[in-house]
């Protein structure tokens, strides 16, 4: 019997991005700022790569997505009971003592973090992951380290495949030229943090060779995945890679969630705004 018959079927949910007003990327979810966006929640019902989340006070997420004429925007309001490097010391995993090095040798996702993965053409050949270009990519927003701010300041980092020099250079160029921008801040009230993230159509959403998404194209379907990583103390992550406590995924299956054929669907709705009464 084929062993693939026992493989977990990937979860492939949908998100809809409506046309809306341009948000201010300041790490503050201001009243009404995201009211024209699609709202989504997690993460107990998301795909666990490590220990499942069973309590919303441990880890939970409220998210929003929308776009304007230039960029795709995400916002995340994360509930997290322990913030790595803020409520804890900055410890390192046995798998990589250079985890905080801001180079391909480091682990960009080591810490409390969000990841966005896009497959703009929504096509794949097999089990391949993101290529690290405008058509498919995986980027990281870490709460306590970033390319522009260094270790101690949250923001964007180059993601996977970090071992590919061309992909690494592309990601770094996007961050430095602000083709992608993100702000990550701990909540003033404690117990979590906020992220606002902008992704420029031109350069980052290449739907076919040389053609980038435009609202003039109307509705377009792309592949998308989103990850929420939760690093607490080494003891809480015992037995997991990197001693991660949680890593929850919007789409896919355990072990295969970064493959393009595991992504969910993101529908960009052109110039159409969110209908009254829609989620």
Residue pairs with C-beta under 8 A, 6 or more apart in sequence:
7 253
7 256
8 253
8 254
8 256
9 253
10 251
10 252
10 253
10 256
10 257
10 261
10 262
11 47
11 251
11 252
11 253
11 264
12 251
12 252
12 262
12 263
12 264
12 265
13 250
13 251
13 264
13 265
14 264
14 265
14 266
14 267
15 38
15 40
15 65
15 224
15 264
15 265
15 266
15 267
16 38
16 65
16 266
16 267
16 269
16 278
17 37
17 38
17 65
17 66
17 67
17 72
17 266
17 267
17 268
17 269
18 36
18 37
18 38
18 66
18 67
18 269
18 272
18 273
18 274
18 278
19 66
19 67
19 68
19 215
19 269
19 270
19 271
19 272
19 273
20 36
20 37
20 66
20 67
20 68
20 273
20 274
21 36
21 68
22 68
22 71
22 73
23 33
23 34
23 66
23 73
23 75
23 196
24 30
24 33
24 196
25 181
25 182
25 183
25 196
25 197
25 198
26 183
26 196
27 183
27 184
27 185
27 194
27 195
27 196
28 185
28 194
28 196
29 75
29 77
29 194
29 196
34 64
34 66
34 75
36 66
36 273
36 274
37 64
37 65
37 66
37 73
37 75
37 274
38 64
38 65
38 66
38 274
38 278
38 279
39 62
39 63
39 64
39 279
40 62
40 63
40 64
40 65
40 279
41 60
41 61
41 62
41 63
42 60
42 61
42 63
42 228
42 248
42 250
43 53
43 59
43 60
43 61
43 228
43 246
43 248
44 52
44 53
44 54
44 56
44 60
46 53
46 228
46 248
46 249
46 250
47 248
47 249
47 250
47 251
47 252
47 253
47 254
47 257
48 246
48 247
48 248
48 249
48 254
49 244
49 247
49 248
49 249
49 254
49 255
49 257
50 237
50 240
50 241
50 244
50 245
50 246
50 247
51 237
51 240
51 245
51 246
52 246
53 59
53 60
53 246
53 248
56 79
57 79
57 81
57 191
58 80
58 81
58 230
58 246
59 78
59 79
59 80
59 81
59 228
59 230
59 245
59 246
59 248
60 78
60 79
61 76
61 77
61 78
61 79
61 228
61 248
62 76
62 77
63 74
63 75
63 76
63 77
63 226
64 73
64 74
64 75
64 76
65 72
65 73
65 74
65 266
66 72
66 73
66 274
67 73
67 201
67 215
67 268
69 215
70 200
70 201
70 202
71 198
71 199
71 200
71 201
72 198
72 199
72 201
72 204
72 205
72 268
73 196
73 197
73 198
73 199
74 116
74 195
74 196
74 197
74 199
74 226
75 194
75 195
75 196
75 197
76 114
76 194
76 195
76 196
76 197
76 228
77 192
77 194
78 112
78 114
78 192
78 193
78 194
78 195
78 228
79 191
79 192
80 112
80 191
80 192
80 193
80 230
81 191
81 232
82 88
82 232
82 233
82 236
83 112
83 143
83 144
83 186
83 192
83 193
84 90
84 111
84 112
84 143
84 144
84 231
84 232
85 111
85 112
85 143
85 144
85 152
86 143
86 144
86 186
88 232
88 233
90 100
90 144
90 151
91 233
91 234
92 99
92 100
93 99
93 107
93 110
93 234
93 241
93 242
93 243
94 243
95 241
95 242
96 105
96 106
96 107
96 110
96 242
98 105
98 106
99 106
99 107
99 110
99 242
100 106
100 107
100 110
100 145
100 151
102 145
102 147
102 150
102 151
102 157
104 158
104 162
104 163
104 165
104 168
107 242
108 140
108 142
108 157
108 158
108 159
108 162
109 115
109 140
109 142
109 157
109 159
109 227
109 229
110 142
110 231
110 242
111 142
111 143
111 144
111 145
111 229
111 231
112 142
112 143
112 144
112 193
112 229
112 230
112 231
113 140
113 141
113 142
113 143
113 227
113 228
113 229
114 140
114 141
114 184
114 195
114 197
114 226
114 227
114 228
114 229
115 138
115 139
115 140
115 141
115 159
115 225
115 226
115 227
115 229
116 138
116 139
116 141
116 197
116 199
116 224
116 225
116 226
117 130
117 136
117 137
117 138
117 139
117 223
117 224
117 225
117 226
117 227
117 258
117 263
118 130
118 136
118 137
118 199
118 204
118 205
118 222
118 223
118 224
118 266
119 130
119 135
119 136
119 222
119 223
119 224
119 260
119 263
120 134
120 135
120 136
120 205
120 206
120 207
120 213
120 222
120 223
121 135
121 136
121 206
121 207
121 208
121 222
122 221
122 222
122 223
122 263
122 265
123 260
124 223
124 259
124 260
124 261
126 261
127 256
127 259
127 261
128 259
128 260
129 136
129 138
129 160
129 161
129 258
129 259
129 260
130 136
130 137
130 138
130 159
130 160
130 161
130 258
130 260
131 137
131 161
131 167
132 138
132 160
132 161
132 164
132 166
132 167
132 168
132 170
132 171
133 166
133 167
133 170
133 206
134 170
134 203
134 204
134 205
134 206
134 212
135 206
135 207
136 223
136 260
137 159
137 167
137 170
137 171
137 204
138 159
138 160
138 161
138 258
139 156
139 157
139 158
139 159
139 171
139 174
139 180
140 156
140 157
140 158
140 159
141 154
141 155
141 156
141 157
141 182
141 184
141 195
141 197
142 154
142 155
142 157
142 184
143 154
143 184
143 186
143 193
144 151
144 152
144 153
144 154
145 151
145 152
145 153
145 154
145 155
145 157
146 153
146 154
146 155
146 156
146 157
146 184
147 155
147 156
147 157
147 158
147 172
147 175
147 176
148 155
148 156
148 175
148 176
149 155
154 183
154 184
154 185
154 193
155 182
155 183
155 184
156 175
156 180
156 181
156 182
157 175
158 167
158 168
158 171
158 172
158 175
159 171
160 167
160 258
161 167
162 168
173 179
174 180
174 203
174 204
178 200
179 199
179 200
179 202
179 203
179 204
180 197
180 198
180 199
180 200
180 204
181 197
181 198
182 195
182 196
182 197
182 198
183 195
183 196
184 193
184 194
184 195
185 193
185 194
186 192
186 193
187 193
187 194
199 205
201 212
201 213
201 214
202 212
203 212
204 212
205 212
205 213
205 222
206 212
206 213
207 213
207 217
207 220
207 222
213 220
213 222
213 268
215 268
215 270
215 271
216 270
216 271
217 270
218 269
218 270
218 271
219 267
219 268
219 269
219 270
219 272
220 267
220 268
220 270
221 265
221 266
221 267
221 268
222 265
222 266
222 268
223 260
223 263
223 264
223 265
223 266
224 250
224 251
224 263
224 264
224 265
224 266
225 249
225 250
225 251
225 252
225 257
225 258
225 262
225 263
225 264
226 249
226 250
226 251
227 247
227 248
227 249
227 250
227 257
228 246
228 247
228 248
229 244
229 246
229 247
230 244
230 245
230 246
230 247
230 248
231 237
231 242
231 243
231 244
231 245
232 245
234 243
236 243
236 245
237 243
237 244
237 245
249 257
250 264
251 257
251 262
251 263
251 264
252 258
252 259
252 262
252 263
253 262
256 262
